[in-house]
């Protein structure tokens, strides 16, 4: 059996945590961020504790659904997915670092596609940074 791995990376963003939070949770940015994963992908949620998070392809095809298991506004979002063969988690944490924010992602487990997912998540972090700093 292949070893499962976790993507755990972070990026410094020249913006307040509230701006980073807005970019991650505002539906106006969902498609731009989702396109990092796939051309027609986006995430949809009301970003409240216990709410569902849908990973979708346009126009409205749900690929996977998770639940917000932890939420601390401007600081932490944890989305728990219950796939048939395993549990998958995405954690987004935002820390204040002087006048900047540090956004960290923890996602997994992954197996065969770990290296690909690491690149995609790194690209996603860079897209969040770009949107926050423009």
C-alpha positions as CSV (number, residue, x, y, z in Angstrom):
1,X,0.0,0.0,0.0
2,X,1.3,3.5,-0.9
3,X,2.2,5.9,1.8
4,X,-0.2,8.8,2.2
5,X,1.2,12.3,2.5
6,X,-0.1,15.7,3.7
7,X,0.5,18.9,1.8
8,X,1.6,21.5,4.3
9,X,2.8,24.8,2.9
10,X,2.5,28.5,3.6
11,X,3.0,31.9,2.1
12,X,3.5,35.4,3.4
13,X,1.0,38.0,2.1
14,X,1.3,41.7,2.3
15,X,-2.3,42.2,3.5
16,X,-4.3,42.1,6.7
17,X,-5.7,38.7,7.7
18,X,-9.2,40.1,7.1
19,X,-8.3,40.7,3.4
20,X,-6.9,37.1,3.1
21,X,-10.1,35.8,4.7
22,X,-12.2,37.8,2.2
23,X,-10.4,36.4,-0.8
24,X,-10.7,32.8,0.4
25,X,-14.4,33.1,1.4
26,X,-16.0,35.6,-1.0
27,X,-17.8,34.1,-3.9
28,X,-16.5,36.9,-6.2
29,X,-13.1,35.2,-6.0
30,X,-14.3,31.5,-6.1
31,X,-13.9,30.9,-9.8
32,X,-10.5,32.6,-10.1
33,X,-9.2,30.5,-7.2
34,X,-10.9,27.4,-8.4
35,X,-9.3,27.7,-11.9
36,X,-6.0,26.9,-10.2
37,X,-7.3,23.4,-9.6
38,X,-9.1,22.9,-12.9
39,X,-10.4,25.2,-15.7
40,X,-14.0,25.2,-14.6
41,X,-13.7,24.4,-10.9
42,X,-14.8,26.5,-8.0
43,X,-15.8,26.2,-4.3
44,X,-19.2,27.2,-3.0
45,X,-20.2,27.7,0.7
46,X,-21.6,30.2,3.1
47,X,-18.5,29.7,5.3
48,X,-20.3,29.1,8.6
49,X,-19.5,26.4,11.1
50,X,-21.3,23.2,10.2
51,X,-22.0,24.3,6.7
52,X,-21.3,22.3,3.6
53,X,-18.5,23.2,1.2
54,X,-19.1,22.1,-2.4
55,X,-16.2,21.6,-4.9
56,X,-18.0,22.1,-8.2
57,X,-17.4,22.2,-11.9
58,X,-19.3,24.8,-14.0
59,X,-22.1,25.2,-14.5
60,X,-23.3,23.4,-11.4
61,X,-21.8,19.8,-11.1
62,X,-20.8,18.9,-7.5
63,X,-17.6,16.9,-7.4
64,X,-17.2,16.6,-3.7
65,X,-18.8,17.9,-0.5
66,X,-17.2,18.6,2.8
67,X,-18.4,20.1,6.1
68,X,-16.8,23.1,7.9
69,X,-15.7,21.3,11.1
70,X,-13.7,24.3,12.6
71,X,-14.1,28.0,12.0
72,X,-12.4,31.0,13.6
73,X,-13.1,34.1,11.6
74,X,-10.0,35.6,10.0
75,X,-7.9,32.8,11.5
76,X,-8.9,29.2,10.6
77,X,-11.2,27.1,8.4
78,X,-11.2,23.4,8.5
79,X,-13.2,21.4,5.9
80,X,-13.7,17.7,6.6
81,X,-14.5,15.4,3.7
82,X,-15.7,11.9,4.2
83,X,-14.8,10.0,1.0
84,X,-15.8,6.3,0.7
85,X,-12.3,5.0,1.3
86,X,-10.8,7.6,3.5
87,X,-11.2,10.9,5.4
88,X,-9.6,14.0,3.8
89,X,-9.1,17.3,5.5
90,X,-8.3,20.9,4.3
91,X,-7.1,23.4,6.9
92,X,-6.6,27.0,6.0
93,X,-4.9,29.1,8.8
94,X,-4.1,32.8,8.7
95,X,-1.6,34.2,11.2
96,X,-0.7,37.9,11.7
97,X,3.0,38.6,11.2
98,X,3.6,42.3,11.9
99,X,1.7,44.1,9.2
100,X,1.4,41.0,6.9
101,X,-0.4,37.7,7.0
102,X,0.9,34.2,6.8
103,X,-1.5,31.8,5.0
104,X,-0.9,28.1,5.6
105,X,-2.6,25.2,4.0
106,X,-2.8,21.6,5.3
107,X,-4.5,19.2,2.9
108,X,-4.6,15.4,2.6
109,X,-3.9,12.6,2.7
110,X,-2.7,12.1,-0.8
111,X,-1.0,9.1,-2.3
112,X,0.0,8.8,-5.9
113,X,-0.8,12.4,-6.8
114,X,1.0,14.0,-3.8
115,X,3.7,15.8,-5.8
116,X,1.0,17.2,-8.3
117,X,-1.2,18.3,-5.4
118,X,1.8,20.1,-3.7
119,X,2.3,22.1,-6.9
120,X,-1.4,22.9,-7.3
121,X,-1.7,24.0,-3.7
122,X,1.4,26.2,-4.0
123,X,-0.1,27.8,-7.1
124,X,-3.4,28.3,-5.2
125,X,-1.5,30.1,-2.4
126,X,0.3,32.3,-4.9
127,X,-3.1,33.2,-6.5
128,X,-4.5,34.2,-3.1
129,X,-1.4,36.3,-2.6
130,X,-1.9,38.0,-6.0
131,X,-5.5,38.7,-5.4
132,X,-4.8,40.1,-1.9
133,X,-2.0,42.3,-3.0
134,X,-3.4,43.8,-6.1
